[in-house]
């Protein structure tokens, strides 16, 4: 999955697979996680958010199942 760099103190890059509704998040710490079942509107909201980290914490982190992929 191709990710794009974002301006955030905690998140380095994000990618999205709209067919499977999988959000991939790479953190500055080096971890990469897949969040499953994330609707396109939530991904778009994250990209548009002024604070990516806050949006992630409020709308994604504890709301969708995830797995660490790296």
DATAWO-V59968 format. One record per residue. N is the residue number from 1. RES is the residue in one small letter. SS is DSSP state (hx for helix, st for strand, lp for the rest). Layout:
# DATAWO-V59968
N,RES,SS
N,RES,SS
This chain:
# DATAWO-V59968
1,x,lp
2,x,lp
3,x,lp
4,x,st
5,x,st
6,x,lp
7,x,lp
8,x,lp
9,x,lp
10,x,lp
11,x,st
12,x,st
13,x,st
14,x,st
15,x,st
16,x,st
17,x,st
18,x,lp
19,x,lp
20,x,lp
21,x,lp
22,x,st
23,x,st
24,x,st
25,x,st
26,x,st
27,x,st
28,x,lp
29,x,lp
30,x,lp
31,x,lp
32,x,st
33,x,st
34,x,st
35,x,st
36,x,st
37,x,lp
38,x,lp
39,x,lp
40,x,hx
41,x,hx
42,x,hx
43,x,hx
44,x,hx
45,x,hx
46,x,hx
47,x,hx
48,x,hx
49,x,lp
50,x,lp
51,x,lp
52,x,hx
53,x,hx
54,x,hx
55,x,hx
56,x,hx
57,x,hx
58,x,hx
59,x,hx
60,x,lp
61,x,lp
62,x,lp
63,x,lp
64,x,lp
65,x,lp
66,x,st
67,x,st
68,x,st
69,x,lp
70,x,lp
